[in-house]
Each structure stands twice: as C-alpha cells, then as structure tokens.
C-alpha cells in the first residue's frame, strides 16, 4: 500500500494538482518545484512549433498500452495550442485556448442542458482531457498520487491528451466510452478507448502541468506527452454524468491551466 505522506507529496506536484482540488495560481509552488533554469523541458506548448533548445534528456515512456492507466482528469480550456485550438480564452492561470469549432456551433448544440455540469461547464466550452499512464504497478485512482508507489518513486509517465468542444448533442462522442471500467488489457489497466481519429498525436518530452507553475518556478517531473492536434465534439451530458456518478478518480470539475510555455530554453525539440 502506498505511504500516505509520499502519495500526498506526489499528488501535490504531479500536473500541479493538490490532493482533491486544483491549486489557485497565487498559491506557492510546491517544494518539489525547481528554478526553470535548472528544470527539464516544460509543458504545455504550441504543438505546431517544433522549436526547443532545452538540453535535458530522459528516457521516453513506452506506448500507453504498455503502461498502467492511473488517472483521468480534465482542464478548463486547452492547455496546449495548435491550429485547431488557438483562440485565446483569457490571461495567466485562467487562460488556455478554445477550439475553432466552438465558434461554429448550432443553436441546438448550444442549448443549455438541465442541471449543473461539472461545476459550471456549458455547451461551447473547450476542455482538455488527460489520460495519465505510469510504469508503476498501480491501478486507477483518486488524484495523481495514484501514479506512484513507495516501491516505484521514479516512474516513466505518459500523458495522452485530447481537446474537446462540449455540445448538447447525443450523437457526439460519449465520454463514458473513454473512461475506465476496471479492465485490463494484456495485464495493464487501460481506458475503454482514447480518440484515434483526431490526427497523429504530437509526441514530445515535457513536464507535469498546472497553474502553480510559471516561468520562474517549473515542474521537475519528466513526462512523455502525446497530444492530438484536432478537436472533437463531446456530448456534454456524458461528461456531466461522469462527474456526478462517483468515478474512481473522484473528479467532479475542470482543473486550471498553466500559461503556455513559449521560451525555447524551456522546451524540448519535437522530432
């Protein structure tokens, strides 16, 4: 069983999330945050730009099918940026990007559903979903502390990312088809499905993310990212149901975003 102190410390820094809630942008960086001049490559980034001069290298994580799914969570707006999601949604920790398709929705797609959706989401909003995988022998669980264990304190981490526009349309993608159902494939915990029709994922070396990090205090964690370049429409009712029905990750709201990292010194080159 994971040591509670270790798990608490880890989930306070992985992706910039505290145990059970998102940290506000004005909260102090965790003890594990490091000066950006000493950190490895950072995330999020513009995935259409291959430029990067950070010289820190680390072993890339295997494909996600060879790792254990340990967490699923999502962010309000897209943390990353691509041609398909490049509309600025704000500044600083409340920034991020919106999908181009969010400005071309029908009145029906924008119809407000009954009740609250994940503490304030509405049709037309953009979210970025992260499927986090770990080389540790762990199972999916609450907070990103589920991705580590006392016997595996330096895991290979991989995040599969997809950006969605939320719509009120039962024919759009169903989030329940992309979650976890206590299933294993070849001995590894896996989501039911991760989108495969939104372009070839852009893979790069980066870090964990979240609004507590900036260009002064960076994440010291090393993560292999695979970010899909195109948006997809997601049925908002299915995401709302996932938030309400006690998912194994205890996720019920969208987390904040880290401001886009643009300094090449903090980015790895994309091959």
C-alpha positions in Angstrom: 0.0 0.0 0.0 1.3 3.5 -0.8 2.6 5.6 2.1 0.2 8.4 2.7 2.9 11.0 3.1 4.6 10.0 -0.1 1.3 10.0 -2.0 0.3 13.4 -0.6 3.6 14.9 -1.6 3.5 13.4 -5.1 -0.1 14.5 -5.9 0.7 18.0 -4.7 3.1 18.3 -7.6 2.1 16.0 -10.4 0.4 18.2 -13.0 0.2 21.0 -10.4 -2.8 19.5 -8.7 -3.3 19.2 -4.9 -5.0 16.1 -3.5 -8.6 16.6 -4.2 -8.6 20.1 -5.7 -6.9 22.4 -8.2 -4.4 24.9 -6.8 -5.0 28.5 -7.5 -2.5 30.4 -9.5 -1.5 32.6 -6.5 -0.7 29.6 -4.2 3.0 29.0 -3.5 4.8 26.5 -5.7 5.4 23.1 -4.1 8.7 22.2 -2.5 9.4 20.0 -5.5 9.2 22.9 -7.9 12.6 24.0 -9.2 14.0 27.1 -10.9 13.2 26.9 -14.5 16.9 27.4 -15.4 17.6 24.0 -13.8 14.4 22.2 -14.8 13.9 19.9 -17.7 11.6 20.7 -20.7 8.2 22.1 -19.7 4.6 21.7 -20.8 2.1 23.0 -22.1 3.3 24.2 -25.5 2.3 25.0 -29.1 2.4 21.6 -30.7 2.7 23.1 -34.2 6.1 24.6 -33.3 9.0 22.1 -33.2 11.5 24.6 -31.7 13.1 23.9 -28.4 16.6 24.2 -27.0 16.3 22.5 -23.6 19.2 20.1 -23.3 17.8 17.8 -20.6 17.1 14.4 -22.0 15.4 11.4 -20.4 14.1 8.0 -21.4 10.8 8.2 -23.3 7.9 6.3 -21.8 6.6 3.3 -23.8 3.3 3.5 -25.7 0.4 3.8 -23.3 -0.8 0.3 -24.0 2.4 -1.0 -22.2 1.7 1.1 -19.1 -1.0 1.3 -16.4 -3.7 3.9 -16.7 -3.5 5.6 -13.3 -5.6 8.8 -13.6 -8.0 10.6 -15.9 -8.8 14.3 -15.3 -9.5 17.4 -17.5 -8.8 21.1 -17.7 -11.0 24.1 -18.5 -9.8 25.2 -21.9 -7.0 23.6 -23.9 -3.7 23.8 -22.1 -1.8 23.2 -25.3 -2.2 25.1 -28.5 -2.5 24.0 -32.1 -4.0 25.5 -35.3 -7.3 23.8 -34.4 -7.4 25.2 -30.9 -5.8 28.6 -30.8 -8.5 31.1 -29.8 -7.2 32.7 -26.6 -9.6 32.2 -23.7 -8.0 34.6 -21.2 -4.8 35.5 -19.5 -2.5 33.8 -17.0 -3.7 30.9 -15.0 -7.3 31.4 -16.2 -6.2 31.4 -19.9 -5.9 28.5 -22.2 -7.3 28.1 -25.7 -10.7 27.3 -27.3 -11.4 25.2 -30.3 -12.2 26.9 -33.6 -15.3 24.7 -33.9 -16.6 26.3 -30.7 -17.5 29.4 -32.8 -19.4 27.5 -35.4 -21.9 25.5 -33.3 -25.6 25.4 -34.0 -28.3 26.8 -31.7 -29.3 23.2 -30.8 -25.7 22.2 -29.9 -25.5 25.3 -27.6 -28.8 24.6 -25.8 -28.2 24.6 -22.1 -28.7 21.1 -20.5 -30.7 20.6 -17.4 -28.8 21.0 -14.1 -25.1 21.8 -13.4 -22.4 20.2 -15.5 -19.1 19.6 -13.6 -19.5 22.7 -11.5 -20.1 25.3 -14.2 -19.4 23.9 -17.7 -21.7 24.8 -20.6 -22.1 23.9 -24.2 -19.5 25.6 -26.4 -16.8 25.3 -23.7 -13.4 23.7 -24.5 -11.8 21.1 -22.2 -8.5 19.2 -22.5 -8.7 15.6 -21.2 -5.5 13.9 -19.9 -5.2 10.1 -19.6 -2.2 9.6 -17.3 -0.2 6.4 -17.5 2.6 5.0 -15.3 5.2 2.3 -15.4 4.5 1.6 -11.8 2.4 -1.4 -10.8 -0.6 0.7 -9.8 -4.3 0.9 -10.5 -6.5 3.8 -11.5 -7.3 6.0 -8.5 -8.1 9.3 -6.9 -5.6 12.1 -7.7 -2.3 11.8 -9.5 -0.8 10.2 -6.4 -2.2 7.0 -7.8 0.5 7.1 -10.4 3.4 6.4 -8.0 4.2 4.0 -5.1 6.8 3.6 -2.5 8.4 0.9 -4.5 8.3 2.9 -7.7 9.1 6.6 -6.9 10.6 7.5 -10.3 8.1 6.1 -12.8 8.0 6.6 -16.5 5.0 8.8 -17.1 3.0 9.3 -20.2 0.0 11.6 -20.8 -2.3 11.1 -23.7 -4.2 14.3 -24.4 -7.3 15.2 -26.4 -9.1 18.6 -26.7 -12.9 18.6 -26.9 -15.7 21.1 -27.6 -18.7 20.4 -25.4 -22.0 20.2 -27.3 -25.6 19.3 -26.4 -25.9 16.5 -28.9 -26.4 12.9 -28.1 -24.8 11.9 -31.4 -21.5 13.5 -30.4 -18.8 11.4 -28.6 -19.7 9.8 -25.4 -17.2 10.3 -22.5 -18.2 7.1 -20.9 -16.7 5.3 -23.9 -13.3 6.8 -23.0 -13.1 6.1 -19.2 -12.1 3.2 -17.1 -14.2 0.2 -16.3 -11.9 -1.8 -14.1 -10.5 -3.5 -17.2 -7.0 -4.8 -18.1 -5.6 -5.5 -21.5 -2.5 -7.8 -21.5 -2.2 -7.2 -17.8 -2.3 -3.4 -17.9 -5.0 -1.1 -16.7 -6.4 0.7 -19.7 -9.2 3.1 -20.6 -12.0 1.7 -22.8 -10.9 4.0 -25.7 -8.7 7.0 -26.4 -9.6 9.0 -29.5 -7.8 7.9 -32.6 -9.4 10.0 -35.3 -8.2 13.5 -34.4 -4.8 13.4 -36.1 -1.4 11.7 -35.4 -0.5 12.6 -31.8 2.4 15.0 -31.4 4.9 13.4 -29.1 7.5 15.3 -27.0 9.4 15.4 -23.8 7.8 17.7 -21.2 6.8 18.0 -17.6 3.7 17.9 -15.5 1.4 21.0 -15.7 -0.9 23.1 -13.7 -1.4 26.8 -12.7 1.1 26.7 -9.8 4.0 26.6 -12.3 5.3 29.5 -14.3 8.5 30.7 -16.0 10.2 31.2 -12.6 9.2 28.0 -10.8 8.9 25.0 -13.0 7.9 21.3 -12.7 10.8 19.0 -12.1 8.8 15.9 -13.3 9.7 14.3 -16.6 6.7 13.2 -18.7 6.3 11.9 -22.3 3.4 13.6 -23.9 1.2 12.6 -26.9 -1.2 15.4 -27.8 -3.8 15.1 -30.6 -3.8 18.1 -32.9 -7.5 18.3 -33.8 -10.6 19.0 -31.6 -13.6 16.7 -31.4 -17.1 17.3 -30.2 -18.1 15.7 -26.9 -21.6 15.2 -25.6 -21.7 17.5 -22.5 -24.3 15.3 -20.8 -22.0 12.3 -20.8 -19.2 14.3 -19.2 -21.7 15.7 -16.6 -22.8 12.2 -15.8 -19.2 11.1 -15.2 -18.7 14.0 -12.8 -21.8 13.1 -10.9 -21.7 9.3 -10.6 -18.7 8.8 -8.4 -16.0 7.9 -10.9 -13.0 6.1 -9.4 -10.8 9.2 -9.9 -13.2 11.4 -7.7 -13.1 14.0 -10.5 -16.1 16.4 -10.5 -14.8 19.6 -12.0 -12.3 21.1 -14.6 -8.9 22.0 -13.3 -6.9 25.2 -14.2 -4.2 25.5 -16.8 -0.6 26.7 -16.9 0.1 29.6 -19.2 1.6 28.4 -22.5 5.3 27.9 -22.3 7.0 29.7 -25.2 10.6 30.2 -24.3 12.6 27.7 -26.4 15.0 27.3 -23.4 12.2 25.6 -21.5 11.1 23.4 -24.4 12.4 20.2 -25.9 12.7 20.0 -29.7 9.9 18.0 -31.4 11.3 15.5 -33.8 
